Amino acid sequence: MAEADSTPVDKLTPVLAVAGAVLVVAALYLIFVWVPMESTMGVVQRIFYFHVPSAATSWVAFLIGGMAAIRYLMSRDGRLDDLSVSCNEVGLVFCIVNLVTGMFWAKPVWGIWWAWDARGQSALLLAVIYIGYLILRQSVTEPSQRAVVCAVVSICGMVDIPIIYMANRWWRTQHPAPVIFGGGGLDARMGIVLAFTTLALLTVLWYLVRQRRKLAVMQREAEGLRRMVHALG
């Protein structure tokens, strides 16, 4: 009798893929059909339901990546570096979505594509930090040194998140005053759609990080085999 395959079956990833797809489709329905039109900005305000959740999703990814980086520096466990790079790389995608949707919102509302205010600049800095993070991962060839350097960058990036969040509270910016927390007057249905879209994107994040982490594990194992072959040769 053939020996049974001992590789564990990943049952969660396909569930996340289906759940993410269903939630995204439902979110699109809520955004473009169910939620009421905003009286001042009109249809352009619907970008809000992509702009804010993509920012929140990127922050969650970067915070997890930063915490994994701290734990890596304490333990030197390569699996934590796998988690950190996976979260940071996927988080950068959502960060860029946030910046691009912000530009498409700014042009019709403010008359310019980009406002050099505190929140915009700190959000742009966040993207630049993690672009630099990915460049470092390609530039440093020694695995342990690369993981340590990138862990430090990841922690620095994480520090920028509360600055972004508090920017329109600490400084005068063109970004509107807080409408979710801090006494804002967001319509209840708009709040529901915002929360639902955030849930959908977080589910997509979870799925993408799991997939990216599998790739990171294979890359780490391949590097170990190459070092072993090089040492034997």
Salt bridges, closest charged atoms under 4 A:
ASP10 OD1 - ARG210 NH2 2.93
ASP10 OD2 - LYS214 NZ 2.66
ASP77 OD2 - ARG79 NH2 2.84
ASP81 OD2 - ARG137 NH2 2.88
ASP82 OD2 - ARG220 NH2 2.68
GLU89 OE2 - ARG212 NE 2.98
ASP117 OD2 - HIS175 ND1 2.77
ASP187 OD1 - ARG189 NE 3.48
GLU223 OE1 - ARG146 NH2 2.82
